[in-house]
Amino acid sequence: MTTVADRPAASTEGARRARPTRRPKTGQQLRSISGLSLGVVVLWLTLLVLLPLIAVVGKSFDYGWSGFTAAVTNNEAAAALRLTIGLSAIVAVVNAIMGVVVGWVLVRERFPGARVFEMVIDIPFALPTVVAGVVMLYLYGGDSPVGINLSGARVGLFVVLLFVTLPFTVRTVQPVLLRLDREAEQAAASLGASPVAVFRRIVLPQLLPAVASGATLAFARAIGEYGSLVFISGNIQFKTEIASSLIYGKLQNNDTPQLAEQQASAIAALLLVVSAIVLVALDLVQRRVARRG
């Protein structure tokens, strides 16, 4: 039988049991060698990445906000930026689709010459961009051996960007396809699901983060491409002039070098912001998918 004197003790005991327990901290305190390594990494990234980016952004505001907006909104700059960002977005979408197709064939199909095919996928990684531009100009220029002249045309820019961004989605999708558990696919097929339904409901949801990552990398590469495009584009104002060519042209202006540098930096800073937004959006999507498991 519980007495009145025992009740406070019982209620206190219940409150202790009901009180949520704190999770132990999972992080470990940095040791001296770990702290030194972290300092070296931070210093290295600061010197190679952060300081140059800060310098470009600072230079773009030499004439204030009005100078920045004037540099990126004049007719020539606006046309070049629209072309660059629009083409890069289309290239990223095409890469997302074809990267899955190519990755699927490489992983799921067995055919003669598969290893040679694997090596061909990585050629755009190893080939200097200027060399890629010369190759594309020879193949699709005015003296094209295949009878297709894409020089000075936006289609030519599109084809060249597809070439230089080919490996990104393929190489991000392949490891995921290799790790997929095929028992779920076989079970769905045994229950009467069509191959299209199996891919759409089982395979594709698991591939989407990798596809998004590859497409984002392709977009980031395309938006800053210059060497492979400079020959075939012709740098025709309001038609095939891309942002990187415009930046280069501004920096070669000897009449008003300070103003030209500010305008070139403003265009570069805007491209940097666009790329950063895309990368941050990708990180948020990947985090959300990871939380859902």
WORA-V625018 format. One record per helix or strand. SS is the DSSP state (@ for helix, = for strand). FROM is the first residue (numbers start at 1). TO is the last residue. If there is no record, write none. Layout:
BEGIN
<<SS,FROM,TO> <SS,FROM,TO>>
END
This chain:
BEGIN
<<@,4,18> <@,32,60> <@,64,73> <@,75,108> <@,114,121> <@,123,126> <@,129,140> <@,154,164> <@,166,179> <@,182,190> <@,195,223> <@,230,233> <@,243,251> <@,257,292>>
END
